[in-house]
Amino acid sequence: MRPPALRTEALTRDFGAIRAIDSLSLDVPQGTLFGLLGPNGAGKTTTIRLLLALLQPTSGRAEVLGLDTQKEGQQIRTRVGALLEHTGLYEQLTAEENLDFFGRVWKLPHAARRARIEELLREIGLWDRRAEPVGKWSKGMRQRLALARALLHHPTLLLLDEPTAGLDVVAASQVREALTRMVRHDGLTVVLTTHNMLEAERLCDTLGVIRRGRLVAVDQPDRLRANHAAPCLEIRGGNFSTSVQEAIRLREEVTSIDVSNGTLTIEFDRPIDSSPIVRLLIEHGASVQEVLKRTPSLEDVFLALTEDEE
């Protein structure tokens, strides 16, 4: 079995009296796309900075590509690509000149540097725009170029802090497609933070939810939905009287009910068969016109796991 791309063990970081990361223990396998979700201030960016050895932990430890972040930070940063809150691009330079500059920083030989620049610009759909100053570009184009910058030196792990934040639908889709190709075809490992639940569900193999610096759930998106959000029935009809509601409320799997505009909404603490519920309603005099079983969304899961954040 291959070692994980990164591993943390009880990783903790304090800023004075504020505990930003609290006993974070996590393994991310190689060749996967891992998403870290959490509200603002939950500790996502601090986690990325700890993994890059830009911050040192208060306690605990982390390994990135088998390297200790407290002892081998420089080696980690030479093997990892990163895109944080700033693109790091020079707006007066062209796309090609930007990548050539960073390629020389990485000490890539001339021929290899030129080949890599063309490969990446074609990959992200910017080869035909390579001679344009990037200061005239849209935010989406600059973000794609910044992604190419992070990939110049052939990293095996890419750390991204909200890579599609502020992008329009088309630009965000292009970034996601590029990341998916690199993971599936090149074996790259990607760890990203995001607030976009749809993006997280479509893009990531595994998701972790962080709240107040603590990791509260880690799993595949479909299993998170199954295990951490209440299934729900929406029943349209009539005569949802107090006695009908009380009969439903007495069932042990029911966690809440609500009646509004001719719809009875019932939440449960486990997966359920709707037929006994419908039969019970009819027996108590309710009329049932339509029954909808609502599958929890990833947003439902996120809210359920972070609902006490405010």
C-alpha positions in Angstrom: 0.0 0.0 0.0 1.3 3.4 -0.9 1.9 5.9 1.9 -0.6 8.8 2.1 0.1 12.0 0.3 -0.3 13.8 3.6 -0.9 12.8 7.2 -1.7 14.9 10.3 -1.7 13.6 13.8 -3.4 15.7 16.5 -2.3 18.8 14.6 -3.0 21.9 16.7 -2.3 25.6 16.1 -3.0 28.5 18.5 -2.9 32.2 17.8 -2.7 33.6 21.4 -5.9 32.5 23.1 -7.5 31.5 19.8 -7.3 27.8 18.9 -7.5 27.8 15.1 -6.8 24.1 14.5 -7.7 21.6 17.2 -6.2 18.1 17.2 -6.6 17.5 13.4 -5.9 13.9 12.4 -6.2 13.2 8.7 -4.9 10.9 6.0 -5.2 11.8 2.3 -4.4 9.0 -0.2 -2.2 9.7 -3.2 -4.0 10.3 -6.5 -7.2 11.6 -5.1 -9.0 14.9 -4.9 -9.8 15.9 -1.3 -12.0 18.8 -0.3 -11.9 20.6 3.0 -15.2 22.3 3.8 -16.0 24.7 6.6 -17.5 28.1 7.5 -15.3 31.3 7.4 -12.9 31.1 10.3 -13.2 27.4 10.7 -9.4 26.8 10.1 -9.2 25.8 6.4 -6.6 28.3 5.3 -4.6 27.8 8.5 -4.5 24.0 7.7 -3.2 24.7 4.2 -0.5 27.0 5.6 0.5 24.4 8.2 0.8 21.7 5.5 3.1 24.1 3.5 5.2 24.7 6.6 4.4 28.4 6.4 3.2 28.1 10.0 4.5 25.8 12.7 2.0 23.8 14.8 1.6 24.5 18.5 1.5 20.7 19.0 1.0 17.6 17.0 2.6 16.9 13.7 2.1 16.7 9.9 3.8 14.8 7.1 3.5 15.9 3.5 4.8 13.4 0.9 6.6 11.6 3.8 8.4 14.8 4.9 8.0 16.4 8.4 6.6 19.9 8.1 8.6 21.0 11.2 11.9 19.8 9.9 11.7 19.7 6.1 9.6 22.6 5.1 11.8 23.7 2.2 11.8 20.3 0.7 8.0 20.2 1.0 7.6 23.5 -0.8 9.8 22.3 -3.7 7.7 19.2 -4.2 4.2 20.7 -3.7 2.3 23.2 -5.9 0.2 25.8 -4.1 -2.4 28.4 -5.0 -3.4 30.6 -2.1 -5.4 33.8 -2.0 -3.2 35.7 -4.4 -2.3 34.5 -7.9 1.3 35.6 -7.7 1.3 36.8 -11.3 3.0 39.9 -12.7 0.3 41.8 -14.6 2.7 43.7 -16.9 4.2 40.5 -18.2 2.5 38.2 -20.8 1.3 34.7 -19.8 4.3 33.2 -21.4 6.7 35.6 -19.7 5.1 34.9 -16.3 5.6 31.2 -16.7 9.1 31.6 -18.1 10.0 33.7 -15.0 8.7 31.1 -12.6 10.2 28.3 -14.6 13.6 30.0 -14.1 12.9 30.4 -10.4 12.4 26.6 -10.3 15.7 26.2 -12.3 14.0 24.3 -15.1 16.4 23.9 -18.1 15.5 26.1 -21.1 14.2 23.3 -23.4 12.2 21.6 -20.6 10.9 25.0 -19.5 9.6 25.9 -23.0 8.0 22.5 -23.4 6.3 22.6 -20.0 5.0 26.2 -20.6 3.4 25.1 -23.9 2.0 21.9 -22.4 0.3 23.8 -19.5 -1.0 26.7 -21.6 -2.6 24.3 -24.0 -4.0 22.2 -21.1 -5.8 25.2 -19.6 -6.8 26.7 -23.0 -4.6 29.8 -23.0 -1.9 28.9 -25.6 -3.4 31.3 -28.2 -3.4 34.1 -25.6 0.2 33.5 -24.5 1.6 36.9 -25.8 -1.0 39.1 -24.0 -0.2 41.0 -20.8 -2.2 39.2 -18.0 -3.3 42.5 -16.5 -5.8 42.8 -19.3 -7.3 39.4 -18.6 -10.4 38.4 -16.8 -10.2 37.0 -13.2 -11.0 33.5 -14.6 -8.1 33.6 -17.1 -5.7 34.8 -14.5 -6.8 32.0 -12.1 -6.2 29.4 -14.8 -2.7 30.8 -15.4 -2.0 30.8 -11.7 -2.9 27.1 -11.7 -0.4 26.6 -14.5 2.2 28.5 -12.4 1.6 26.1 -9.5 2.1 23.1 -11.7 5.2 24.2 -13.6 7.7 22.1 -11.6 5.7 18.9 -11.9 4.5 18.7 -8.2 2.9 15.4 -7.0 0.6 17.3 -4.6 -1.4 20.5 -5.2 -2.8 22.6 -2.4 -5.5 25.1 -3.4 -7.3 27.6 -1.2 -10.7 28.3 -2.8 -9.4 28.0 -6.4 -12.8 29.0 -8.0 -13.9 31.8 -5.6 -15.2 34.8 -7.5 -15.1 33.1 -10.9 -18.1 33.0 -13.2 -19.7 29.7 -14.1 -17.7 29.1 -17.3 -14.3 29.9 -15.7 -15.0 27.8 -12.6 -16.0 24.9 -14.8 -12.7 25.2 -16.8 -10.7 25.1 -13.6 -12.6 22.1 -12.3 -12.2 20.2 -15.6 -8.4 20.9 -15.6 -8.0 19.6 -12.1 -10.1 16.5 -12.8 -8.0 15.6 -15.8 -4.7 16.0 -13.9 -5.9 13.8 -11.0 -7.4 11.1 -13.3 -4.7 11.1 -16.0 -1.5 12.2 -14.3 -2.0 10.8 -10.8 -1.8 14.2 -9.1 -3.1 14.6 -5.6 -5.2 17.7 -5.0 -6.3 19.1 -1.6 -8.6 22.1 -1.9 -10.8 24.3 0.3 -14.1 25.5 -1.0 -17.4 27.0 0.0 -19.1 25.7 -3.1 -21.1 22.6 -2.2 -22.0 21.7 -5.8 -18.3 22.0 -6.7 -17.3 19.8 -3.7 -19.8 17.1 -4.5 -18.9 16.9 -8.2 -15.2 17.3 -7.9 -14.0 15.6 -4.8 -13.4 11.9 -4.0 -13.5 12.6 -0.3 -14.6 15.5 1.8 -13.7 16.7 5.3 -15.8 19.1 7.2 -14.1 21.3 9.7 -15.8 23.4 12.4 -14.0 25.6 14.9 -10.7 24.0 14.0 -12.0 20.4 14.6 -12.6 17.8 11.9 -16.1 16.7 12.5 -16.6 14.4 9.5 -14.6 12.7 6.7 -16.1 10.5 4.0 -17.2 10.2 0.4 -19.9 12.8 -0.6 -22.7 10.2 -1.0 -21.9 8.6 2.3 -21.8 12.0 4.1 -25.3 12.6 2.8 -26.5 9.2 4.0 -24.9 9.4 7.4 -25.1 13.1 8.5 -28.4 14.6 7.2 -32.0 13.8 8.1 -34.1 12.1 5.4 -37.3 13.9 4.8 -40.9 13.2 3.5 -43.0 16.0 2.0 -46.6 15.0 1.9 -49.2 17.1 0.1 -52.8 16.7 1.0 -55.1 17.9 3.7 -56.7 17.4 7.1 -53.4 17.3 8.8 -55.1 17.8 12.2 -53.5 18.0 15.6 -54.4 14.3 16.2 -52.7 13.3 12.9 -49.6 15.3 13.7 -49.5 13.7 17.2 -49.8 10.2 15.8 -46.8 10.9 13.5 -44.8 12.6 16.3 -45.1 9.5 18.5 -43.0 7.4 16.1 -39.5 7.0 17.4 -37.8 7.7 14.1 -39.5 11.1 13.6 -37.4 14.1 14.7 -39.6 16.9 13.6 -42.8 17.7 11.7 -44.1 20.9 10.1 -47.4 21.8 8.3 -47.4 24.7 5.8 -49.5 25.5 2.8 -51.1 22.0 2.6 -47.8 20.2 2.9 -46.8 18.0 5.9 -43.0 17.9 6.2 -41.5 15.1 8.3 -37.9 14.6 9.2 -36.4 11.3 10.4 -33.2 10.2 12.2 -32.7 7.2 9.8 -33.6 6.0 6.3 -37.3 5.0 6.3 -40.0 3.3 4.2 -42.7 5.8 3.5 -45.6 3.3 3.2 -46.2 2.9 7.0 -46.2 6.7 7.4 -48.8 7.1 4.6 -50.9 4.3 6.0 -50.9 5.9 9.4 -51.9 9.3 8.0 -54.9 7.8 6.2 -55.9 5.8 9.2 -56.1 9.0 11.2 -58.2 10.8 8.6 -55.7 12.7 6.5 -56.0 12.9 2.8 -52.8 12.2 0.8 -52.3 13.5 -2.7 -48.6 13.3 -3.3 -45.6 11.9 -1.4 -42.1 13.1 -2.1 -39.0 11.6 -0.4 -36.3 14.3 -0.3 -32.7 13.1 -0.4 -30.5 15.3 1.8 -28.1 17.5 -0.2 -24.5 18.2 0.6 -25.6 21.6 1.8 -28.0 19.9 4.2 -25.1 17.9 5.6 -22.9 20.9 5.9 -25.5 22.8 7.8 -26.2 19.9 10.0 -22.6 19.5 10.9 -21.9 23.2 11.4 -25.3 24.5 12.7 -23.9 25.8 16.0 -21.2 27.8 14.3 -23.0 31.1 14.6 
